[in-house]
Amino acid sequence: MPLSLTRRVTFAAAHRYRRPEWSDARNEEAFGACARPNYHGHSYTCDVTVSGPVDPDTGMLVDLQLLDAVLAHEVRARFDHRNINLDVPAFADGKRIPTGEELAAYIADCVQRSLTTGGSGARVTQVTLAEDATLSATWRHE
């Protein structure tokens, strides 16, 4: 039976919610303070869960050095101390809105791609991204 392993990473980043085809008034109506032009920031906590069979030789389902390197590249280097709307092309105006839900799904895709490229058979099965202690979004593989 497959097991799972969760690794936590943190990063600080700024963002805002905005649809460029909408007026400022409509953006503020839909997104409230999150649409303000000067952005706002969070200290994010990101839990990435991978699942798979345990290697009988190592007793692990994923090489932790590989997982840590992937998370350092795909999460911390991409988002830490960045303005997500300006510094991450997938979240530029007219593309994905950097909500917790969209960020969790994007992180899952990026981490899975890098794990596969790195030769791991582990599968990303869950990503939980918390903006603070009161709000988090969870993506799950189905």
N, C-alpha and C positions, 0 to 999 in steps of 0.2 A: 504494500500500500504506500502511495506517495506521502511524503511528509512535507511540511512547509517550514520556512525560515524567514524571519523578518529582520531587516536592517533599517535603522533610522538614520536619516541625514537631516541637517537643518540648513537653512539659508535665509538671508534677508533680501527682500526685493520690493520694488515699487510697481504699481500698475494702476490702471483705471479701466472702467467698463465704458465702451463707446462704440456705437455704430456710426461710421462716417457718413452714411447716407441719411441719417436722421439729424434733425436740428438739435441744437444744444438743449432746448426746452424739452424735446421728446426724450433725449438721452437722460436728462435729469429726472424726468417723470418715471422712466423705466428703471433706472439704476440708482437713483437717489444720490447721496454724497459720493458714491463710488464713481460717478461720471464727471466729477469736477476736473477742470483742465490741468490742475497742477499735480495730479496723481496722489497716491497715498501708499504707505508701505506696511509690510507685515514681517514678522519673524516667523517664517514657516517651519513646520515640522512635517517631514515626509517619511512615511513608513512604507517600504517596498517589501512585499512578500513574494517569495519564489517557492515553487513546489516542484517535486519530482521524486524519483526513487533515490534511495541512499546508496552511494557507491560502497560496495562491500570491502574494498581495499582501504578507503580513507575514512569511512563512517560519516561522510558528508554528502549532501545533495548538490552542493555548489562549492566551487573553490572560492573561499572568502576573499582571497587576494584579487581574484577576477571581479567578484561582485563589488568589492570596495573601489576598485579602479573604474568600473563602469559607473557607479554612483557618483564618484568624484567628477568624472567627465560629463556624464549626461544630466546630472542634477546640479551639483555645486558649481562647477565651472560655467554652466549655461545660465544659471539663475542668480547665484549669490552676488549681492551688491549690484544688481542690474535693474534697469527699468524694463520690465518684461515687454511692454508695448513697443519700445524703441530698440531694444537690444536682441530680442528673440524674433527672427523673421516670421515664424509661424503665427505670432500674435500681433503683427503689425496692423495698422488700420485697414479694415476691410477683410481681415482674415479672422482667426479665432479670437473670441473675447476671453481675456485671461481670468475667467472664473475658476474657483477651486475645482469644479467638475471638469472643465476643459483642461486645466493644468494636470490633474491626476491622470486623465486619459492620455495626454501627450507624453507624460513621463513614462507611463507604462509602455507605450509604443517604442520610445527611444531606448529604454533599458532593455526591453526584450530584443530589439534589433542588435544591440551591442553584446548581449550575452550570447546570442546565437552566433554572431560573428566571432566571438571569443572562443567558440567551441563548446560552450556549456549546453547541456540538455535541459537545464532548469527552465521552468516556465513562470513568467510573472503572472501571478494569480490575483494580486490585490495591490492597490496603491491607495493609501489614505494620506491626504494632504490637509493639514490644519493651518489656518491663518492665525488662530489664537486658541485659547483654551475653550472657547464657546462655539467654534464653527469649524467643521471639517467636511470634506467630500471624499467619498470612497468609490474608486473604480474597481470592478471585479471582472475577471475573465469568466465568460460563460460558454 
